[in-house]
Amino acid sequence: MTSRATKSNASGPSEVARAFAKTLNLGLLYADKKGVIKFINKKFERIFALAPKIFYGAKFDDMIAAAQGLDELKSFKNLKNSPLNSSDFIVKKGEKSFRLNVSNVLEGGVKFDGFILAVTDVTHEKELEKKELEQRRSVLVHAKTALVGEMINSISHQQRQPLSALGLYLDNIEECASEGEFERISAQIAACKKSLRLMDETIKAFRNFYASGEGAAKFDLVNIINELILIVRPELNSHGIELKFAHESGKYELKSVASYVRQILLSLLSNAKDALVESGRDTPQILIELKREGGLFCVSVSDNGGGVKADRDEIFEPFFTTKNIGTGTGLNVARELAVKKLGGSLELESAVNPTKFTLFLGEI
């Protein structure tokens, strides 16, 4: 059965029966414009545990009351209310799932003249959907885990410098104390406190990355990007990669889900870093640009690496990767978050010179 409205010339039960004679794989029922059942096949009766033949000529509502699993249809009047539309319902019967398609029969293509109810076993289809959903959840978890690894790696780079500095300052304090140069100690203590503040800011940024949850709230995109820069800059420095952030002055506040925005941008920065390390550029650079275009916020991440050697849509497919390492889930998950969770989009605006990905965001 299709979901399109069916034209009718007021065919009688015998014509309907002949028309449906070869549809043995479907459960079928035909009710006229008064809600009287003019045709019902054995398949339909078996699916809904109805006694054979007793509902020919009976009221549709009486059949619903006797059937097992048709409660969602409610009544003949409920289905008749939208004569130009068709409706689909999914019902469960034990271990099986069935799709109920209600297709209206229209006299002259306009006037309601009854409907045909077709029942299809979609158990296998639902099982495949469930497996696909489970696989998708697995991909999302894997991608989040990979980003956690990126964050921890960046944190280790970020904390290494202030920890080394702390050790040096403490050695200096010990030396000053032993030589009686107490006037120099206050400067060393101030330097220690500065290193500790940097470590504290990094830990707060890391906590914010996962603490904001999945609820929409107001935040400033500039603050989000600055937090990410604080985390990733030391690792980028270790590879000789220059990172710049360009935006006009002012606030860039919007209502959205901050944790998803962070996850998308961190994924883009991670990809840019990997591309630059692989390219071996003499002056590797990443540029983050933030601007407003109409009612949208646009965040671009560009790099001067080797470019994207793949189709623009292909790179967003699950498990697609052009890297020597990696699983290919980052961009796929990033686009899914952008579209399905944030109501925005993620596009490859330039494949090379520079490689540029842009996240488009609006208010949720």
PyMOL commands that set and color helices and strands:
alter all, ss='L'
color gray80, all
select helices_A, chain A and resi 13-19+42-47+60-66+71-73+76-80+123-178+182-211+221-238+258-279+314-316+330-341
alter helices_A, ss='H'
color red, helices_A
select strands_A, chain A and resi 6-8+27-32+37-40+87-93+96-107+111-121+217-220+242-247+253-256+285-293+296-303+345-350+355-361
alter strands_A, ss='S'
color yellow, strands_A
deselect
rebuild
show_as cartoon
